[in-house]
Every structure is written in structure tokens, then in C-alpha cells.
Amino acid sequence: MNRHFPTPRHIKDAAIAAIDANFTRYTVVPGIPDVAPRPSSSAIACDFGSDYDISEAIFNHRRQAGAFNTIQVLVDHGDEVILPVPYWVSFKDIIQYAPAARWYF
């Protein structure tokens, strides 16, 4: 399988448009409100009947960054963290970086 192919025109055009609009910096942590999905219309909202406002949600396209941010916010000094096996390779380091006193796996 040849994975070397030219970048499609629509992707090139979108990149050029973003550069022309100065849309070239990192986004704010909660995500870009205009492109974030609406929490009240998500599958989780439908399955569990939740009704969250966009201001109560954070959207992240990178699982590890989202996991890191979540652990850093939720874990306090002296907390214990249980890490079930098997786990993603970076989870142990993410937990060790947090101020948790003990962790188990």
C-alpha cells in the first residue's frame, strides 16, 4: 500500500484559508465553541438524560491530553488512584505526575 500521496486540494485550501485568517495558534483548553459538539445533543445526553450547557463541557481531540488534564484536576494530595490493568502506557506516568500519594495497579 502506497501511503505517499499528494495532499488533497480541499485540505490545502482549508490550510491556506486558516493561515490567511490568522487561525494559526493553539486553541483555548475548553475547545472552540463554534466547532464543539453540543453536549445536550450528544449520545451520552440521549443515553443518560443529561442536560449540560456548552460552558460546562470541555472538548479535546487528544485522548492523552484529555486524560492528563482530567487527572491533574481531579486528584488531590493524599488521594489514592486505582489503575486497572491493562492500561494505556502513559497512564502510569500521568498519575505519578499528579499529586496523588498512592496509586495501585
KETI-722357 format. One line per field, with one value per residue: residue in three letters; chain; x negated, y negated, z negated of N, C-alpha, C, O in turn. Coordinates in steps of 0.05 Angstrom, whole numbers. Atoms other than C-alpha are relative to their C-alpha. Example, Ala and Ser with C-alpha at 12.3 -4.5 7.8 and 13.67 -1.06 7.14 Angstrom:
<atoms>
type: ALA,SER
mol: A,A
nxx: -18,16
nyy: 24,24
nzz: 0,1
caxx: -246,-273
cayy: 90,21
cazz: -156,-143
cxx: -18,15
cyy: -24,-22
czz: 0,-14
oxx: -39,5
oyy: -24,-44
ozz: -13,-18
</atoms>
This chain:
<atoms>
type: MET,ASN,ARG,HIS,PHE,PRO,THR,PRO,ARG,HIS,ILE,LYS,ASP,ALA,ALA,ILE,ALA,ALA,ILE,ASP,ALA,ASN,PHE,THR,ARG,TYR,THR,VAL,VAL,PRO,GLY,ILE,PRO,ASP,VAL,ALA,PRO,ARG,PRO,SER,SER,SER,ALA,ILE,ALA,CYS,ASP,PHE,GLY,SER,ASP,TYR,ASP,ILE,SER,GLU,ALA,ILE,PHE,ASN,HIS,ARG,ARG,GLN,ALA,GLY,ALA,PHE,ASN,THR,ILE,GLN,VAL,LEU,VAL,ASP,HIS,GLY,ASP,GLU,VAL,ILE,LEU,PRO,VAL,PRO,TYR,TRP,VAL,SER,PHE,LYS,ASP,ILE,ILE,GLN,TYR,ALA,PRO,ALA,ALA,ARG,TRP,TYR,PHE
mol: A,A,A,A,A,A,A,A,A,A,A,A,A,A,A,A,A,A,A,A,A,A,A,A,A,A,A,A,A,A,A,A,A,A,A,A,A,A,A,A,A,A,A,A,A,A,A,A,A,A,A,A,A,A,A,A,A,A,A,A,A,A,A,A,A,A,A,A,A,A,A,A,A,A,A,A,A,A,A,A,A,A,A,A,A,A,A,A,A,A,A,A,A,A,A,A,A,A,A,A,A,A,A,A,A
nxx: -17,15,-12,11,-18,-1,-21,-24,-4,-17,16,18,-16,-7,24,6,-20,5,23,-9,-17,16,-10,24,10,-14,-27,-4,-3,-27,-6,-11,-30,-15,3,-4,-27,-18,-3,-27,-8,19,-10,-1,-24,-23,0,-2,-18,14,-6,22,5,26,19,6,13,25,2,28,4,22,-7,19,-2,-24,4,19,-14,-20,13,13,-22,-15,16,12,20,-10,-20,10,-10,1,5,-3,17,20,-5,15,28,6,-17,16,16,-19,-8,24,4,-21,8,-11,19,3,-15,0,-7
nyy: 24,25,21,25,11,29,11,7,28,13,3,23,25,6,9,27,18,3,18,27,10,0,-21,-16,-3,-21,8,0,-27,-12,-4,22,-3,-2,-26,-20,-11,9,-22,-9,-17,-22,-27,-2,14,-17,-25,3,22,23,25,19,23,0,11,-21,-22,5,-18,-5,-20,-18,-15,2,27,1,-16,15,23,-10,-10,22,16,-16,-13,17,-12,-22,-18,-25,-4,-27,-2,-28,-12,15,28,13,2,25,6,-2,25,22,-2,6,29,12,0,-22,-12,-29,-11,-29,-13
nzz: 0,-2,17,-9,-20,3,18,-16,-4,20,24,-6,0,27,14,-10,11,29,3,-7,21,25,18,0,28,16,9,29,11,-4,-28,-15,3,-25,-12,20,0,21,19,4,-23,-2,6,29,9,-8,15,29,7,11,-14,6,-17,-13,19,20,-14,-13,-22,-5,-22,7,24,21,11,16,24,17,12,19,24,15,13,19,21,20,17,17,-13,-11,-27,-9,-28,-7,-21,-14,-2,-21,10,13,23,24,2,4,28,17,-2,17,28,14,18,-7,-23,-1,-26
caxx: 0,-29,-17,-54,-2,7,47,119,137,192,143,93,147,170,99,87,153,135,67,99,148,92,123,55,49,66,138,164,168,244,242,270,344,364,339,351,408,468,468,544,547,492,501,486,541,590,569,567,615,562,571,505,491,432,400,399,361,291,277,210,186,127,143,78,82,153,134,75,118,173,126,89,156,188,131,111,54,64,114,107,114,131,104,133,90,85,77,51,-25,-24,30,-20,-64,-4,18,-53,-57,7,2,31,-2,10,32,47,49
cayy: 0,-67,-118,-172,-213,-286,-327,-334,-402,-416,-405,-452,-504,-498,-506,-567,-598,-585,-619,-678,-685,-682,-619,-590,-588,-536,-537,-551,-490,-481,-480,-525,-538,-545,-476,-439,-390,-409,-367,-365,-331,-280,-205,-210,-261,-216,-153,-182,-241,-292,-365,-403,-471,-483,-523,-460,-417,-412,-381,-350,-315,-282,-227,-231,-306,-299,-244,-285,-347,-307,-271,-336,-370,-312,-284,-319,-308,-243,-214,-143,-125,-56,-40,25,70,68,-7,-55,-62,-135,-130,-108,-169,-215,-190,-194,-267,-283,-298,-231,-198,-126,-90,-17,27
cazz: 0,21,-34,3,39,52,2,28,55,4,-53,-21,-11,-83,-109,-66,-89,-162,-153,-117,-175,-227,-255,-270,-346,-398,-418,-488,-533,-530,-454,-401,-417,-344,-326,-391,-393,-435,-499,-502,-433,-446,-452,-526,-536,-498,-535,-605,-601,-619,-601,-603,-575,-529,-585,-629,-578,-551,-484,-467,-405,-440,-489,-527,-536,-560,-608,-634,-645,-679,-727,-745,-762,-800,-841,-905,-954,-991,-942,-921,-848,-823,-755,-728,-684,-625,-618,-565,-571,-592,-646,-699,-686,-684,-753,-781,-757,-795,-869,-887,-947,-926,-864,-851,-790
cxx: -18,13,-10,18,2,23,24,4,17,-14,-20,14,8,-23,-7,20,-5,-24,8,17,-14,11,-22,-11,14,26,1,6,28,7,12,31,15,-2,4,28,16,4,29,9,-18,13,3,25,25,2,6,18,-13,6,-21,-1,-28,-21,-9,-16,-27,-3,-30,-3,-23,7,-20,0,25,-2,-19,14,20,-13,-12,21,13,-15,-13,-21,13,20,-13,13,-3,-2,3,-18,18,7,-18,-27,-6,16,-16,-16,18,9,-23,-5,20,-9,11,-21,-5,16,-4,7,-3
cyy: -25,-22,-27,-10,-30,-9,-8,-30,-14,-3,-23,-26,-8,-10,-28,-20,-5,-19,-29,-13,-2,20,21,5,23,-11,-2,28,12,6,-25,3,3,27,23,12,-10,23,11,18,24,27,4,-13,17,25,-4,-23,-24,-25,-21,-22,2,-11,20,23,-9,21,2,20,19,14,-3,-27,-3,16,-14,-23,9,10,-23,-16,16,11,-21,14,21,18,26,4,30,1,30,9,15,-30,-11,-7,-26,-5,1,-26,-24,-1,-7,-30,-15,1,23,13,29,7,30,9,29
czz: 0,-16,8,23,-4,-18,17,1,-22,-26,3,-2,-28,-16,8,-11,-30,-4,7,-21,-27,-20,-2,-28,-13,-9,-30,-9,4,29,13,0,27,13,-19,2,-23,-19,-2,24,3,-7,-30,-11,7,-17,-30,-9,-12,16,-9,20,11,-19,-22,12,11,21,8,21,-6,-27,-23,-13,-17,-26,-19,-14,-21,-26,-17,-15,-22,-23,-18,-16,-18,12,9,27,7,30,8,23,19,2,22,-12,-15,-25,-26,-5,-6,-30,-18,0,-18,-29,-16,-18,7,25,1,28,-3
oxx: -36,35,-3,16,-3,44,20,-2,10,-8,-24,5,7,-20,-14,12,-1,-23,0,17,-1,9,-20,-34,35,30,-17,16,30,27,17,41,34,16,5,47,5,14,32,30,-16,35,21,38,44,24,20,22,0,13,-16,5,-45,-44,-28,-21,-31,3,-43,10,-27,9,-12,-3,24,7,-14,12,22,-3,-10,16,20,-4,-27,-23,33,27,-37,36,-25,15,-15,-24,36,31,-38,-29,-22,10,-11,-16,11,10,-19,-15,14,-27,12,-45,-28,37,-25,22,3
oyy: -28,-31,-47,-1,-39,4,-23,-45,-36,-22,-39,-45,-32,-29,-44,-42,-27,-36,-47,-38,-8,16,44,15,33,-35,8,45,35,20,-45,22,18,35,46,-3,-17,44,35,32,38,27,17,-3,19,32,12,-28,-40,-23,-37,-18,15,-3,15,43,-33,45,-18,41,38,1,-7,-30,-15,7,-15,-26,-3,3,-23,-28,4,15,-39,39,16,38,27,-2,41,-11,45,-7,29,-37,1,-15,-26,-24,-15,-36,-42,-22,-21,-41,-37,17,21,15,38,-5,40,-4,44
ozz: -17,-9,-4,45,-26,-19,37,-18,-30,-41,-15,-14,-35,-33,-9,-20,-39,-22,-7,-24,-47,-44,7,-31,-4,-14,-44,7,12,34,-1,11,28,28,-12,8,-44,-11,-6,21,23,-18,-40,-29,-10,-25,-42,-33,-26,40,-26,44,0,-18,-36,-1,18,17,11,21,9,-47,-46,-38,-39,-47,-44,-39,-43,-48,-41,-36,-43,-45,-9,-15,-31,0,14,31,4,44,4,41,9,1,30,-35,-33,-40,-44,-28,-21,-42,-38,-20,-28,-36,-41,-10,6,30,-7,42,16
</atoms>
